[in-house]
Amino acid sequence: MTSLTILDGGMGRELARLGTPFKQPEWSALAMMEAPLTVKEIHKSYINSGSQVITTNSYSLVPFHIGEDVFKERGRELTTLSGKVAREAVDECHSEAKVAGSLAPLFGSYRADLYQPGRVKELAVPLIESLNPYVYLDKFLLLQVTNVICKTPLLRSCLFHS
């Protein structure tokens, strides 16, 4: 028998549809800064629509989107909040949905030219550690990488470090 897992939909599209603060370069990170309760409501909407997996709103919580200074000052806090809000949505819906942690390209989507192997652990470890208490890491850590050959071994070492 084939099993089917229903994932949530796009967070960014829902944030924009609801008029939540949403602009470049912060993109969906702005919602974690200014409207985390809206993020939770979107998660709950997906769960109540049948999603078995919801994804943390942590994709744009990297220096490429929020800047180096904000990442240093608030990166862990905002990433933790993204996991906490997702977990709370599951709990408040009395659901068995899993929470997937979203880990974006650390140096920008589709920008392999910006890749800095020497900084992968510096950036990835705080994100992974912040998501760890809230996500179902055994199966669900969503990684979007631009250069899989270069990044995967380094990210794998970060996962096992955490």
TORLO-905301 format. One record per residue (C-alpha): residue number from 1; x, y, z. Coordinates in Angstrom, 2 decimals. Layout:
# residues N
{rovex NUM | x X | y Y | z Z};
...
//
This chain:
# residues 162
{rovex 1 | x 0.00 | y 0.00 | z 0.00};
{rovex 2 | x 1.26 | y 3.47 | z -0.88};
{rovex 3 | x 1.16 | y 6.11 | z 1.83};
{rovex 4 | x 0.47 | y 9.75 | z 1.18};
{rovex 5 | x 1.61 | y 12.67 | z 3.30};
{rovex 6 | x -0.13 | y 16.01 | z 2.89};
{rovex 7 | x 2.19 | y 19.00 | z 3.27};
{rovex 8 | x 1.17 | y 22.57 | z 3.97};
{rovex 9 | x 1.09 | y 25.22 | z 1.28};
{rovex 10 | x 3.14 | y 28.35 | z 0.76};
{rovex 11 | x 3.53 | y 30.67 | z 3.73};
{rovex 12 | x 4.59 | y 33.69 | z 1.69};
{rovex 13 | x 1.51 | y 33.65 | z -0.51};
{rovex 14 | x -0.76 | y 33.49 | z 2.54};
{rovex 15 | x 1.12 | y 36.26 | z 4.33};
{rovex 16 | x 0.73 | y 38.50 | z 1.28};
{rovex 17 | x -2.95 | y 37.56 | z 0.85};
{rovex 18 | x -3.67 | y 38.52 | z 4.47};
{rovex 19 | x -1.83 | y 41.84 | z 4.15};
{rovex 20 | x 0.85 | y 40.84 | z 6.65};
{rovex 21 | x 4.09 | y 42.87 | z 6.57};
{rovex 22 | x 5.91 | y 41.36 | z 3.62};
{rovex 23 | x 8.60 | y 43.01 | z 1.50};
{rovex 24 | x 12.07 | y 42.43 | z 0.15};
{rovex 25 | x 14.69 | y 41.79 | z 1.33};
{rovex 26 | x 13.19 | y 40.40 | z 4.56};
{rovex 27 | x 10.41 | y 38.54 | z 2.76};
{rovex 28 | x 8.58 | y 36.20 | z 5.19};
{rovex 29 | x 11.06 | y 36.97 | z 8.02};
{rovex 30 | x 9.23 | y 40.25 | z 8.50};
{rovex 31 | x 6.17 | y 38.30 | z 9.67};
{rovex 32 | x 8.23 | y 36.62 | z 12.38};
{rovex 33 | x 9.39 | y 40.08 | z 13.49};
{rovex 34 | x 6.04 | y 41.88 | z 13.31};
{rovex 35 | x 3.18 | y 39.34 | z 13.09};
{rovex 36 | x 4.06 | y 35.91 | z 14.51};
{rovex 37 | x 0.45 | y 35.30 | z 15.55};
{rovex 38 | x -0.60 | y 35.60 | z 11.91};
{rovex 39 | x 1.99 | y 32.96 | z 11.05};
{rovex 40 | x 0.47 | y 30.71 | z 13.71};
{rovex 41 | x -3.03 | y 31.25 | z 12.30};
{rovex 42 | x -1.79 | y 30.30 | z 8.82};
{rovex 43 | x -0.25 | y 27.13 | z 10.23};
{rovex 44 | x -3.55 | y 26.32 | z 11.97};
{rovex 45 | x -5.46 | y 26.92 | z 8.76};
{rovex 46 | x -3.27 | y 24.41 | z 6.93};
{rovex 47 | x -3.63 | y 21.88 | z 9.75};
{rovex 48 | x -7.41 | y 22.31 | z 9.82};
{rovex 49 | x -7.40 | y 21.78 | z 6.04};
{rovex 50 | x -5.71 | y 18.41 | z 6.46};
{rovex 51 | x -1.98 | y 19.11 | z 6.35};
{rovex 52 | x 0.00 | y 16.40 | z 8.08};
{rovex 53 | x 3.23 | y 18.40 | z 7.93};
{rovex 54 | x 3.63 | y 22.12 | z 8.45};
{rovex 55 | x 6.85 | y 23.97 | z 7.72};
{rovex 56 | x 8.45 | y 26.51 | z 10.04};
{rovex 57 | x 8.50 | y 30.07 | z 8.75};
{rovex 58 | x 12.28 | y 30.17 | z 9.00};
{rovex 59 | x 13.25 | y 30.14 | z 5.34};
{rovex 60 | x 14.28 | y 33.79 | z 5.16};
{rovex 61 | x 15.90 | y 34.00 | z 8.60};
{rovex 62 | x 19.38 | y 34.10 | z 7.08};
{rovex 63 | x 21.75 | y 37.06 | z 6.61};
{rovex 64 | x 20.96 | y 37.21 | z 2.89};
{rovex 65 | x 17.41 | y 38.29 | z 3.78};
{rovex 66 | x 17.58 | y 39.91 | z 7.22};
{rovex 67 | x 21.14 | y 41.26 | z 7.08};
{rovex 68 | x 24.23 | y 40.31 | z 9.04};
{rovex 69 | x 23.48 | y 42.57 | z 12.02};
{rovex 70 | x 19.90 | y 41.37 | z 12.51};
{rovex 71 | x 21.03 | y 37.76 | z 12.08};
{rovex 72 | x 23.67 | y 38.20 | z 14.80};
{rovex 73 | x 21.27 | y 40.03 | z 17.13};
{rovex 74 | x 18.03 | y 38.13 | z 16.52};
{rovex 75 | x 18.69 | y 35.09 | z 14.33};
{rovex 76 | x 18.38 | y 32.50 | z 17.09};
{rovex 77 | x 15.42 | y 34.29 | z 18.69};
{rovex 78 | x 13.46 | y 34.53 | z 15.44};
{rovex 79 | x 14.28 | y 30.99 | z 14.36};
{rovex 80 | x 13.24 | y 29.68 | z 17.78};
{rovex 81 | x 10.02 | y 31.68 | z 17.49};
{rovex 82 | x 9.31 | y 30.14 | z 14.07};
{rovex 83 | x 9.58 | y 26.65 | z 15.58};
{rovex 84 | x 7.59 | y 27.58 | z 18.69};
{rovex 85 | x 4.75 | y 29.14 | z 16.68};
{rovex 86 | x 4.51 | y 26.05 | z 14.44};
{rovex 87 | x 4.54 | y 23.67 | z 17.42};
{rovex 88 | x 1.88 | y 25.77 | z 19.21};
{rovex 89 | x -0.32 | y 25.62 | z 16.10};
{rovex 90 | x -0.13 | y 21.82 | z 16.12};
{rovex 91 | x -0.87 | y 21.66 | z 19.85};
{rovex 92 | x -3.75 | y 24.15 | z 19.68};
{rovex 93 | x -5.34 | y 22.15 | z 16.86};
{rovex 94 | x -4.95 | y 18.94 | z 18.90};
{rovex 95 | x -3.29 | y 17.51 | z 15.83};
{rovex 96 | x -0.68 | y 14.87 | z 15.20};
{rovex 97 | x 0.80 | y 16.94 | z 12.37};
{rovex 98 | x 4.59 | y 17.03 | z 12.22};
{rovex 99 | x 6.62 | y 20.22 | z 12.13};
{rovex 100 | x 9.27 | y 20.42 | z 9.42};
{rovex 101 | x 12.12 | y 22.82 | z 9.90};
{rovex 102 | x 12.89 | y 24.98 | z 6.89};
{rovex 103 | x 16.53 | y 25.76 | z 6.27};
{rovex 104 | x 17.13 | y 28.04 | z 3.31};
{rovex 105 | x 20.23 | y 28.49 | z 1.21};
{rovex 106 | x 22.48 | y 30.27 | z 3.66};
{rovex 107 | x 23.89 | y 32.66 | z 1.08};
{rovex 108 | x 20.88 | y 33.33 | z -1.15};
{rovex 109 | x 18.65 | y 31.31 | z -3.42};
{rovex 110 | x 20.10 | y 30.55 | z -6.83};
{rovex 111 | x 23.33 | y 32.35 | z -5.91};
{rovex 112 | x 25.99 | y 29.68 | z -5.84};
{rovex 113 | x 28.47 | y 32.46 | z -6.58};
{rovex 114 | x 27.90 | y 33.80 | z -3.02};
{rovex 115 | x 28.58 | y 30.44 | z -1.35};
{rovex 116 | x 31.14 | y 30.66 | z 1.51};
{rovex 117 | x 32.05 | y 27.18 | z 2.79};
{rovex 118 | x 33.97 | y 28.65 | z 5.71};
{rovex 119 | x 30.76 | y 30.20 | z 7.10};
{rovex 120 | x 28.34 | y 27.27 | z 6.73};
{rovex 121 | x 28.66 | y 26.04 | z 10.33};
{rovex 122 | x 28.61 | y 29.60 | z 11.71};
{rovex 123 | x 25.24 | y 30.21 | z 10.05};
{rovex 124 | x 23.64 | y 26.75 | z 9.97};
{rovex 125 | x 24.31 | y 25.55 | z 13.51};
{rovex 126 | x 22.35 | y 28.36 | z 15.25};
{rovex 127 | x 19.41 | y 27.77 | z 12.90};
{rovex 128 | x 19.41 | y 24.01 | z 13.39};
{rovex 129 | x 19.85 | y 24.26 | z 17.16};
{rovex 130 | x 17.00 | y 26.79 | z 17.38};
{rovex 131 | x 14.62 | y 24.58 | z 15.39};
{rovex 132 | x 15.65 | y 21.31 | z 17.03};
{rovex 133 | x 13.24 | y 21.38 | z 20.03};
{rovex 134 | x 10.24 | y 21.99 | z 17.79};
{rovex 135 | x 10.70 | y 19.91 | z 14.66};
{rovex 136 | x 10.49 | y 16.27 | z 13.75};
{rovex 137 | x 14.16 | y 16.06 | z 12.75};
{rovex 138 | x 14.25 | y 12.34 | z 12.11};
{rovex 139 | x 12.36 | y 12.81 | z 8.86};
{rovex 140 | x 11.56 | y 16.43 | z 8.31};
{rovex 141 | x 14.24 | y 19.04 | z 7.95};
{rovex 142 | x 13.66 | y 20.73 | z 4.66};
{rovex 143 | x 16.82 | y 21.95 | z 3.05};
{rovex 144 | x 16.80 | y 24.03 | z -0.08};
{rovex 145 | x 20.31 | y 24.29 | z -1.38};
{rovex 146 | x 21.71 | y 25.85 | z -4.50};
{rovex 147 | x 24.83 | y 23.75 | z -4.77};
{rovex 148 | x 24.06 | y 20.32 | z -3.35};
{rovex 149 | x 27.49 | y 18.88 | z -4.07};
{rovex 150 | x 29.27 | y 21.55 | z -2.01};
{rovex 151 | x 26.76 | y 22.19 | z 0.73};
{rovex 152 | x 25.34 | y 18.80 | z 1.63};
{rovex 153 | x 28.40 | y 17.38 | z 3.43};
{rovex 154 | x 28.85 | y 20.58 | z 5.41};
{rovex 155 | x 25.16 | y 20.79 | z 6.33};
{rovex 156 | x 25.13 | y 17.11 | z 7.25};
{rovex 157 | x 28.02 | y 17.76 | z 9.66};
{rovex 158 | x 26.01 | y 20.64 | z 11.19};
{rovex 159 | x 23.02 | y 18.37 | z 11.71};
{rovex 160 | x 25.09 | y 15.77 | z 13.49};
{rovex 161 | x 26.80 | y 18.51 | z 15.53};
{rovex 162 | x 23.37 | y 19.48 | z 16.90};
//
